[in-house]
Amino acid sequence: MLPLIPRPEDLLNRELSWLDFNARVMEETEDPCVPLLERVKFLSIVSSNWDEFFMVRVAGIWRQIDAGITQPGPDGLTPRQLLERVSSRIHAYSARQHELFHAILQPRLEAEGIVILDPQELDAAQAAFVLDHFERALLPLITPLAVDTGHPFPRLGNRALVLVAELTAEDAHQDGGLPASELSFIHVPTSLASRFLRVPAPPGRHVFVMLEDVVRHHLGRLFLGYSVRSCHLIRVTRDSDLPVEEDPSEDLLKTVEESLRDRRRGAVVRLQYERGLSSRVLDLLIEEMELSPEDLYPSTGLTAFSDLMQLYAQVDLPHLKDTPLPPLPVPQLDGAGNLFEAIARHDILLHHPYQTFDDSVARFVREAADDPKVLAIKMTLYRVTQTSPVAAALERAAERGKQVAAIVELRARFDEAANIAWARRLEKVGVHVVYGLPNHKIHCKACLVVRQERDGIRRYCHLGTGNYNERTSRLYSDLGLLTARPDLGEDLANLFNMLTGYTRPPRFHRLLVAPQNLKQGLLDRIVREAFHARSGRPARMILKMNALVDPQVIQALYDASRDGVEVDLIVRGTCCLRPGVPGLSEHIRALSILDRFLEHARVYYFANDGQPEVLLSSADLMPRNLHHRVELAFPLVDPILAAQVVEMLELQLHDTLKGRVLGPDGEVLRRGLEGDGPPLRSQLRLYEHALLASGVGAVTRKLGPLDPEA
């Protein structure tokens, strides 16, 4: 039986909790111990996160309001009440963001020789360079869009930088002359170049001008016969969620492609604009785009901080960035002539980005493609890069006559275009491509290799918590498992048969699969731990995830806390549970870790009265993951590997430098746990562990000591 849903007062709102998470990200920008350019990077990450938040979550709230929904959500807030709270909170955070950059970070950047100048501040040589760049690289791409009775209000691109120029004719009274006043919109051409244009400067100086300022400075060359009365930058954010209306008679690939085109036409949910924009122009924008006061975000100085990542990439000053932590070899695979023989000997735990993705996961798929004994490869692809080595290996395997099946999830938000391109490319070489299941995204991360060996056919598996994406594998902290266990291989074969055909698999030996039994399997384990507590036995859980939202799981954790179960949560982002509330959750502690790598692994540990169980999973504890996606949770059967993961969790729970303990209202109470000795930064400590295991002494000499307080 499923537990009841908590009372509204026992739940934090999902959207507000997510905004609080981004406030924790912004704390990294404020931390003087973080290298300067890394602080700039974190400010960019916050803005990118807000962009997606508006495009999906705020857009969703507006759709509810427009549909006339007044029913409160699980937390007791109506859509209108939620929008007001979201708007109030993000306006405050946005003001803090501007203060951080203009009052704190920019002066420090200038002290390091990193300067953003207005074109009027350039010397003669720099001005000539900028003029040449404007005429050669920008002017051919600019299309001014007039607004008058003969020119309708233009379609402004989502997240595009747009200049709004108010113009006055130089001779308004000449017979047959030009109109006295006009309005024109200019999309700043940022698609082919960085927004930060680097200009020649003396050694030790890194001088940039903003692309919008370059265009603004040279508008006189664009509007002949007019003078520019004012020119201000605006940026709109549109509803970009992709509600794919699936028609059983339509090809899903075609449906998603059409929906991608619709995304560009989404309603505006945010207008960012420079202060000083005239009331006439602002009123026109509000009217044409049907904006409300909550949608307006005036700014002073830089608009759209998400582009600061481009500045970060263009400045090569190692002392202002994190010390490099090169990915390390996996000891069991390093020097192994045959990867499959190494996996057959024992299960292998992978921990990215500390251990290299290319020499483990990508190698697994590459060797499968090249090994003549491999008969078939089956794999899920959720987010892949345009140059994915994993997808390229599948392509090569099919060209060599192997049976290859790829489950390409076309609806992976904001990665649909790359996935569509790979789906078409793989189909051309004979890969059996499946686009997904109706009404369910395929979010699990799994690869099955079928190999002919002396004693018969053997299955080799990779199961993971993160995507088959070589780029994010260097930035996200994820866990994976390479195994040749027959029961896991049989389970995975049954799963792929279910995904590619109409087979309903028999009972799985080891796997928990959403939406079939993953949620119930986790609830059963929570209830089991509560039973141990009621029976007077020690009971404990450590649950690590990106988000905790599902009301029934939260209620089960509240019930377990009341029974005396000690519950430690490591939740990076949204947490709708209220920890530490007397009589409700006094045995529950919640920690959020924010550091140089994005904590992405999902781990569910249950003490189970001395018979511990550790599950790794692709699924967060959210209704969408547990009910509307195909997800996996898989056990670490090898007790040594399970103990290693528990040790990792215990280390993270005692992170005193990058761990934030969360209070019952989502606030940060303090960093780390009390009374635990010297400062600890868990990500650096985990890298040290991987370094020792790999035996790469040369790396130690290159890095020097890894100071946890650095």
C-alpha positions in Angstrom: 0.0 0.0 0.0 1.3 3.4 -0.9 1.7 5.9 1.9 -0.5 8.9 2.2 0.5 12.3 0.8 1.9 14.8 3.4 -0.1 17.8 4.6 0.5 21.0 2.5 2.3 22.5 5.5 4.8 19.6 5.5 6.0 20.2 2.0 8.2 22.8 0.5 7.3 24.1 -3.0 9.3 22.6 -5.8 9.9 25.8 -7.7 10.9 27.8 -4.6 13.2 25.1 -3.4 14.9 25.0 -6.8 15.4 28.8 -6.6 17.0 28.3 -3.2 19.3 25.7 -4.8 20.4 28.4 -7.2 21.0 30.8 -4.4 23.4 28.2 -3.0 25.1 28.1 -6.4 25.4 31.9 -6.3 27.1 31.5 -2.9 30.1 30.1 -4.8 30.3 33.4 -6.6 30.6 35.2 -3.2 33.2 32.8 -1.7 36.6 34.5 -1.8 38.3 31.1 -1.5 37.0 30.1 -4.9 39.3 31.3 -7.7 38.2 34.5 -9.4 37.3 33.1 -12.9 35.5 30.1 -11.3 33.4 32.6 -9.4 32.6 34.2 -12.8 31.7 30.7 -14.1 29.3 30.1 -11.2 27.5 33.4 -11.9 27.1 32.2 -15.5 25.7 28.9 -14.4 23.1 30.6 -12.2 21.9 32.6 -15.2 21.8 29.6 -17.5 19.8 27.8 -14.8 17.4 30.7 -14.6 17.0 30.7 -18.4 15.8 27.1 -18.3 13.7 27.8 -15.3 11.8 30.5 -17.1 11.5 28.5 -20.3 10.1 25.5 -18.6 8.9 26.0 -15.0 7.7 29.7 -15.1 6.1 29.0 -18.5 4.3 26.0 -17.0 2.9 28.2 -14.2 1.7 30.7 -16.7 0.0 28.0 -18.7 -1.9 26.9 -15.6 -3.0 30.5 -14.9 -4.1 31.0 -18.5 -6.1 27.8 -18.2 -7.9 29.2 -15.2 -6.5 26.7 -12.7 -7.0 27.9 -9.2 -6.6 24.5 -7.4 -3.7 24.6 -4.9 -0.8 22.2 -5.5 0.5 19.7 -2.9 2.1 22.5 -1.0 -1.1 24.6 -0.8 -0.1 27.3 -3.3 -2.3 28.2 -6.2 -0.5 29.0 -9.5 -1.1 32.7 -9.1 0.3 32.6 -5.5 3.3 30.6 -6.7 4.0 33.0 -9.6 4.0 36.0 -7.2 6.4 34.2 -4.8 8.7 33.1 -7.6 8.8 36.6 -9.1 9.5 38.2 -5.8 12.4 35.8 -5.0 14.0 35.8 -8.4 13.9 39.6 -8.7 15.8 39.8 -5.4 18.3 37.2 -6.5 18.7 39.0 -9.8 19.5 42.3 -8.0 22.1 40.4 -5.9 23.6 38.9 -9.1 24.1 42.4 -10.6 25.6 43.6 -7.4 28.0 40.7 -7.3 29.3 41.2 -10.8 29.5 45.0 -11.0 30.5 45.8 -7.5 32.7 42.8 -6.6 33.8 40.6 -9.5 34.4 43.2 -12.2 36.8 45.4 -10.1 38.7 42.2 -9.2 38.9 41.2 -12.8 40.2 44.6 -13.7 42.9 44.3 -11.1 44.0 41.1 -12.8 44.1 42.9 -16.2 40.8 41.5 -17.5 38.9 44.6 -18.7 35.6 45.1 -20.5 35.6 48.5 -22.2 33.1 50.6 -24.0 34.1 51.3 -27.6 34.5 55.0 -26.8 37.3 54.0 -24.3 39.5 52.3 -26.9 42.7 53.7 -28.3 43.1 54.4 -32.0 44.5 51.0 -32.9 41.9 49.2 -30.9 39.1 51.3 -32.4 40.4 50.5 -35.9 40.4 46.8 -35.1 36.8 46.9 -33.9 35.6 48.9 -36.9 37.2 46.4 -39.2 35.5 43.6 -37.3 32.1 45.3 -37.5 32.3 45.9 -41.2 33.8 42.5 -42.1 32.1 40.1 -39.7 29.0 41.8 -38.2 27.5 44.2 -40.7 26.8 41.5 -43.3 24.7 39.6 -40.7 22.6 42.5 -39.4 19.1 43.0 -40.6 17.4 46.0 -39.0 13.7 45.5 -38.5 11.6 48.6 -38.6 8.3 49.0 -36.8 5.6 51.2 -38.4 2.4 50.8 -40.3 4.1 49.0 -43.1 6.3 46.8 -40.9 4.7 44.6 -38.2 6.2 44.1 -34.8 9.1 41.6 -35.4 9.5 38.2 -33.9 12.3 38.4 -31.3 14.4 35.3 -30.9 14.4 33.4 -27.7 17.4 34.5 -25.5 18.7 36.6 -28.5 20.4 39.9 -27.7 18.3 42.6 -29.4 19.0 46.3 -29.7 16.1 48.7 -29.8 17.0 51.9 -31.5 14.8 55.1 -31.5 15.7 57.1 -34.6 15.1 60.7 -35.7 15.3 61.7 -39.4 18.1 64.3 -40.0 15.8 66.2 -42.4 12.2 65.5 -41.3 10.7 68.5 -43.1 12.1 67.9 -46.6 9.4 67.2 -49.2 9.2 63.5 -49.7 11.7 63.1 -46.9 12.0 60.5 -44.3 9.6 60.1 -41.3 10.4 62.2 -38.3 10.7 59.4 -35.9 11.2 55.6 -36.2 11.8 52.5 -34.2 14.1 49.7 -35.3 15.1 46.3 -33.8 18.5 44.8 -34.4 19.4 41.2 -33.5 23.0 41.2 -32.4 24.8 38.4 -34.4 26.2 36.2 -31.7 25.8 32.8 -33.4 29.2 32.7 -35.0 31.3 34.5 -32.5 31.7 35.2 -28.8 29.7 38.0 -27.3 33.1 39.2 -25.8 35.2 40.5 -28.6 38.9 40.4 -27.7 40.8 43.4 -28.9 44.6 43.9 -29.2 46.2 44.9 -25.9 49.7 45.0 -24.3 51.0 41.8 -22.6 49.3 41.1 -19.3 46.1 42.8 -20.4 43.0 41.0 -21.6 40.7 43.7 -23.1 37.2 42.9 -24.4 34.3 44.9 -25.8 30.8 43.6 -25.9 29.4 42.7 -29.3 26.2 44.7 -28.6 28.3 47.7 -27.8 30.2 47.3 -31.0 27.0 47.3 -33.0 25.5 50.1 -31.0 28.6 52.2 -31.5 28.5 51.9 -35.2 24.7 52.3 -35.8 25.4 55.5 -37.8 26.8 53.3 -40.6 23.6 51.3 -40.6 20.9 54.0 -40.5 21.9 56.5 -43.1 19.8 59.7 -43.0 18.9 59.2 -39.3 20.4 60.0 -36.0 20.1 57.6 -33.1 18.2 59.2 -30.3 18.5 56.2 -27.9 19.6 52.5 -28.1 19.0 49.9 -25.5 19.5 46.2 -25.2 16.6 43.8 -24.5 16.4 40.0 -24.3 13.2 37.9 -24.2 12.8 34.4 -22.8 10.1 32.3 -24.3 8.1 29.2 -23.3 10.3 26.5 -24.6 8.9 23.4 -23.1 8.3 20.7 -25.7 4.8 19.2 -25.0 4.9 16.6 -27.8 1.4 15.6 -28.7 1.9 12.0 -29.8 -0.3 10.7 -32.5 0.0 6.9 -32.8 -0.3 7.3 -36.6 2.5 9.8 -36.8 6.3 9.2 -36.8 7.7 10.4 -33.5 10.8 11.7 -35.2 8.7 13.9 -37.4 6.5 15.0 -34.5 9.6 16.1 -32.4 11.1 18.0 -35.3 7.9 19.9 -35.8 7.7 20.7 -32.1 11.2 22.1 -32.2 10.1 24.6 -34.8 7.1 25.5 -32.5 9.6 26.1 -29.6 10.9 29.2 -31.4 7.4 30.6 -31.4 6.7 30.2 -27.7 5.1 32.9 -25.6 7.4 35.4 -23.8 7.7 34.7 -20.1 10.5 37.2 -19.3 11.7 40.6 -20.7 15.2 41.7 -19.6 16.0 45.3 -20.6 18.5 48.0 -19.8 17.4 50.8 -17.6 16.8 54.0 -19.5 14.6 52.3 -22.1 11.9 54.8 -22.9 8.4 54.3 -21.5 7.1 54.5 -25.0 9.2 51.5 -26.1 8.5 49.6 -22.9 4.8 50.1 -23.3 5.0 48.9 -26.9 6.9 45.7 -25.8 4.4 45.0 -23.0 1.5 45.4 -25.4 2.9 43.4 -28.3 4.2 40.5 -26.1 1.3 40.6 -23.6 3.6 40.9 -20.6 2.7 41.3 -17.0 4.6 43.2 -14.3 6.1 39.9 -13.1 7.7 39.4 -16.5 9.8 42.6 -16.4 13.5 42.5 -15.4 15.3 45.8 -15.7 19.1 45.7 -15.4 22.0 48.1 -15.1 25.2 47.1 -16.9 25.6 43.6 -18.3 22.5 41.8 -19.3 22.4 38.0 -19.6 25.2 36.8 -17.3 25.0 33.3 -18.8 27.4 34.5 -21.6 30.1 35.0 -19.0 31.1 31.4 -19.7 32.5 32.7 -23.0 34.7 35.1 -21.1 35.9 32.3 -18.8 36.9 30.2 -21.8 38.8 33.0 -23.5 41.1 34.0 -20.6 43.9 31.5 -20.0 45.1 32.5 -16.5 45.6 29.2 -14.6 46.1 31.0 -11.2 42.5 32.4 -11.5 41.0 28.9 -12.2 40.7 25.6 -10.3 43.8 23.4 -10.2 43.4 20.9 -13.0 42.4 17.4 -11.8 43.1 15.2 -14.8 40.9 12.1 -15.0 42.7 9.0 -13.8 42.9 5.5 -15.2 40.6 2.8 -13.7 43.1 0.4 -11.9 41.3 -2.8 -13.1 41.4 -1.6 -16.7 44.7 0.1 -16.9 47.0 -2.1 -18.9 44.3 -4.7 -19.4 44.9 -6.1 -22.9 41.3 -7.3 -23.2 38.7 -5.3 -21.4 36.1 -8.1 -21.5 38.5 -10.5 -19.7 38.9 -7.9 -17.0 35.2 -7.4 -16.6 34.6 -11.2 -16.5 37.0 -11.5 -13.6 35.1 -9.1 -11.3 32.7 -6.2 -11.3 34.3 -2.8 -11.8 33.0 0.4 -10.2 33.5 3.6 -12.1 33.5 7.0 -10.6 33.5 10.0 -13.1 35.0 12.5 -13.5 37.7 11.3 -11.1 38.3 8.3 -13.4 38.4 8.7 -17.2 35.2 8.1 -19.2 37.1 7.7 -22.5 39.3 4.8 -21.2 36.4 3.0 -19.5 32.9 3.5 -20.8 33.8 4.8 -24.3 36.5 2.1 -24.5 33.8 -0.5 -23.6 31.7 0.5 -26.6 34.7 0.9 -28.9 36.2 -2.5 -28.2 32.7 -4.0 -28.5 32.5 -2.5 -32.0 35.9 -3.8 -33.0 35.9 -7.2 -31.3 35.1 -9.9 -33.9 33.6 -12.1 -31.1 31.0 -9.5 -30.3 27.7 -10.3 -31.9 25.4 -7.5 -30.7 25.3 -4.2 -28.9 22.2 -2.6 -27.4 22.3 0.8 -25.8 20.3 3.7 -24.6 21.2 7.3 -25.6 19.6 10.2 -23.8 22.0 13.1 -24.2 24.9 12.8 -26.7 27.2 15.3 -28.2 27.3 16.0 -32.0 30.7 14.3 -32.1 29.9 11.5 -29.6 32.6 8.8 -29.7 30.0 6.3 -28.2 27.5 6.9 -31.0 30.3 6.8 -33.6 31.3 3.3 -32.2 27.8 2.1 -32.6 27.8 3.3 -36.2 31.1 1.5 -36.8 29.8 -1.7 -35.2 26.8 -1.7 -37.6 29.0 -1.1 -40.6 31.0 -4.2 -39.5 27.9 -6.4 -39.6 27.1 -6.5 -35.9 23.5 -6.4 -34.7 23.1 -2.9 -33.1 20.1 -1.5 -31.4 20.1 2.1 -30.1 17.3 3.6 -28.0 17.6 7.3 -28.9 15.4 9.4 -26.7 14.3 12.3 -29.0 12.6 14.2 -26.2 15.7 14.9 -24.1 15.0 18.5 -23.3 17.2 20.9 -25.3 19.2 18.1 -26.8 16.5 17.0 -29.2 18.3 18.3 -32.3 21.6 16.4 -31.6 19.6 13.2 -30.9 17.6 13.6 -34.1 20.8 14.0 -36.1 22.3 10.8 -34.6 19.1 8.9 -35.0 19.1 9.6 -38.7 22.8 8.9 -39.0 22.6 5.6 -37.2 19.6 4.5 -39.2 21.6 5.0 -42.5 24.2 2.4 -41.5 21.7 -0.2 -40.4 21.4 0.4 -36.7 18.0 -0.6 -35.3 16.9 2.8 -33.9 14.0 3.1 -31.5 12.9 6.7 -30.7 11.3 6.0 -27.4 8.0 4.8 -25.9 4.7 6.6 -26.1 4.1 8.8 -23.0 7.4 7.7 -21.3 10.9 9.1 -21.8 13.7 6.5 -21.7 16.0 8.0 -19.2 17.9 4.9 -18.0 21.7 4.6 -18.9 22.5 1.0 -20.0 24.6 -0.8 -22.5 24.5 -4.5 -23.2 27.2 -6.3 -25.2 26.6 -9.9 -26.4 29.8 -11.8 -27.0 30.6 -15.3 -28.4 33.1 -17.1 -26.2 34.4 -20.7 -25.9 31.8 -21.8 -23.4 29.0 -20.0 -25.2 27.4 -16.6 -25.4 28.1 -14.2 -22.5 26.6 -10.8 -21.8 28.6 -7.8 -20.6 26.8 -4.8 -19.1 27.4 -1.2 -18.3 24.9 0.5 -16.0 25.3 4.1 -14.9 23.8 7.1 -13.2 24.9 9.6 -15.9 24.6 10.1 -19.6 26.8 8.6 -22.3 28.2 12.1 -22.9 32.0 12.6 -22.9 31.6 16.4 -22.3 29.5 16.2 -19.2 31.5 13.2 -17.9 34.3 15.7 -17.2 32.0 18.0 -15.3 29.4 15.8 -13.6 30.1 13.4 -10.7 28.6 10.0 -11.6 28.9 6.3 -10.8 28.8 3.3 -13.2 29.2 -0.4 -13.1 30.8 -2.8 -15.6 29.7 -6.4 -14.9 29.3 -9.8 -16.5 27.0 -11.2 -13.9 24.5 -13.5 -15.7 21.5 -12.3 -13.7 22.1 -8.7 -14.5 22.8 -9.6 -18.1 19.5 -11.4 -18.4 17.6 -8.6 -16.7 19.1 -6.1 -19.2 18.4 -8.3 -22.2 14.7 -8.4 -21.0 14.7 -4.7 -20.6 15.9 -4.0 -24.1 13.4 -6.5 -25.5 10.7 -4.5 -23.7 12.0 -1.2 -25.1 12.4 -2.4 -28.7 9.4 -4.7 -29.0 6.1 -5.6 -27.3 7.6 -8.1 -24.8 6.5 -7.8 -21.2 9.6 -9.2 -19.4 9.4 -11.7 -16.6 10.2 -10.7 -13.1 13.6 -9.1 -12.9 16.3 -10.8 -10.9 18.2 -7.7 -9.8 16.9 -4.5 -11.5 14.2 -2.2 -10.3 12.6 -0.6 -13.3 10.3 2.5 -13.5 7.5 2.9 -14.0 6.9 -0.8 -13.2 8.4 -1.4 -9.7 11.1 1.1 -8.9 9.0 3.3 -6.7 7.4 0.4 -4.9 10.8 -1.2 -4.5 12.3 1.9 -2.8 9.2 2.3 -0.6 9.4 -1.4 0.5 13.0 -0.8 1.6 12.1 2.3 3.5 9.3 0.4 5.2 11.7 -2.5 6.0 14.1 0.0 7.6 11.3 1.3 9.7 10.4 -2.2 10.8 14.0 -2.7 12.0 13.7 0.5 14.0 10.4 -0.5 15.6 11.9 -3.9 16.5 14.7 -2.1 18.4 17.4 -2.7 15.9 19.7 0.0 14.5 18.2 1.4 11.3 19.7 3.9 8.9 19.4 5.2 5.3 21.5 7.4 3.2 19.8 8.6 0.0 21.7 10.7 -2.5 19.9 12.3 -5.4 19.5 15.5 -7.5 15.9 16.2 -6.4 13.4 14.9 -3.8 9.9 15.8 -4.8 7.6 12.8 -4.8 5.0 13.3 -2.0 4.5 9.6 -1.2 8.3 9.0 -0.9 8.5 12.0 1.4 5.7 10.7 3.6 7.4 7.3 3.8 10.5 9.1 5.0 8.5 11.1 7.6 7.0 7.8 8.8 10.4 6.2 9.0 11.7 9.1 11.0 8.9 8.9 13.5 9.8 5.2 13.9 13.4 6.2 14.8 15.2 5.5 11.5 18.2 7.7 11.1 18.0 9.3 7.6 20.7 11.2 5.9 19.8 12.9 2.6 22.3 14.3 0.1 20.1 16.4 -2.2 21.9 18.7 -4.7 18.9 20.6 -5.9 15.2 20.6 -5.1 14.2 19.2 -1.8 10.5 19.4 -0.9 11.0 17.6 2.4 11.3 19.6 5.6 14.2 18.1 7.6 14.6 18.4 11.3 11.0 19.2 12.3 10.2 17.9 15.8 7.6 15.2 15.7 7.8 15.0 11.9 11.3 14.6 10.7 13.6 15.1 13.6 15.7 12.1 12.6 16.2 13.4 9.0 19.2 15.5 8.0 19.6 17.0 4.6 22.8 18.1 3.0 23.5 19.9 -0.3 27.0 19.8 -1.9 28.0 22.4 -4.4 31.6 22.3 -5.7 33.6 22.3 -8.9 31.9 19.1 -10.2 28.1 18.8 -10.5 26.9 16.1 -8.1 24.8 13.9 -10.3 24.9 10.3 -9.0 21.8 8.8 -7.4 22.7 6.3 -4.6 20.2 4.6 -2.2 21.7 2.9 0.8 19.8 0.8 3.3 21.5 -0.6 6.4 19.1 -3.5 6.6 20.1 -4.9 10.0 23.6 -5.8 9.0 22.9 -6.9 5.5 23.4 -3.6 3.7 22.0 -2.9 0.3 23.4 -0.2 -2.1 21.5 0.7 -5.2 22.8 3.0 -7.9 20.1 4.6 -10.1 19.4 6.9 -13.1 16.2 8.1 -11.2 15.7 11.0 -8.9 12.8 10.8 -6.4 10.4 12.8 -8.5 7.0 11.8 -9.9 8.2 12.3 -13.5 11.1 9.9 -12.9 9.1 7.3 -11.0 5.9 7.4 -13.1 6.6 8.8 -16.5 10.1 7.7 -17.4 11.9 4.4 -18.0 14.5 4.4 -15.2 16.7 1.8 -13.6 18.1 1.1 -10.1 20.7 -1.6 -9.9 22.4 -3.2 -6.9 26.1 -3.3 -6.1 26.3 -7.1 -5.5 30.0 -7.1 -4.7 30.2 -6.1 -1.0 33.6 -4.5 -1.5 32.2 -2.1 -4.2 29.1 -1.5 -2.0 31.4 -0.6 0.9 33.4 1.8 -1.2 30.2 3.7 -2.2 29.1 3.9 1.4 32.5 5.2 2.4 32.0 7.9 -0.3 28.6 8.8 1.1 30.0 9.1 4.7 32.8 11.3 3.4 30.3 13.6 1.7 28.1 13.8 4.8 31.1 15.3 6.6 32.0 17.8 4.0 32.6 21.0 6.0 33.7 23.3 3.2 31.2 22.6 0.3 28.4 20.9 2.2 25.4 23.0 3.2 23.0 21.6 5.8 19.5 22.5 5.0 16.9 23.7 7.5 13.1 23.0 7.6 12.3 25.9 5.3 15.1 25.1 2.8 17.5 27.7 4.3 21.2 26.9 4.8 21.8 26.4 8.5 25.5 25.9 8.3 28.2 24.2 6.2 29.1 20.7 7.1 28.2 18.7 10.3 29.3 19.7 13.7 32.3 18.5 15.6 34.1 16.6 12.9 37.7 17.7 13.1 39.7 19.5 10.4 38.1 21.1 7.3 37.0 18.6 4.7 36.3 19.1 1.0 34.9 15.8 -0.2 35.5 16.2 -3.9 39.2 16.8 -3.5 39.4 13.9 -1.0 37.7 11.6 -3.5 40.2 12.6 -6.1 43.0 11.8 -3.7 41.5 8.4 -3.2 41.3 7.8 -7.0 44.9 9.1 -7.3 46.2 6.6 -4.7 44.3 3.8 -6.3 45.7 4.6 -9.8 49.3 4.9 -8.6 49.9 7.8 -10.9 52.8 9.4 -9.0 53.6 11.8 -11.8 50.3 13.5 -11.4 50.9 14.0 -7.7 54.2 15.8 -8.4 52.5 17.9 -11.0 49.6 18.9 -8.8 51.4 19.3 -5.6 49.5 18.7 -2.3 45.8 18.8 -2.6 44.8 21.2 0.1 41.2 20.7 1.2 41.0 24.3 2.2 42.4 25.6 -1.2 
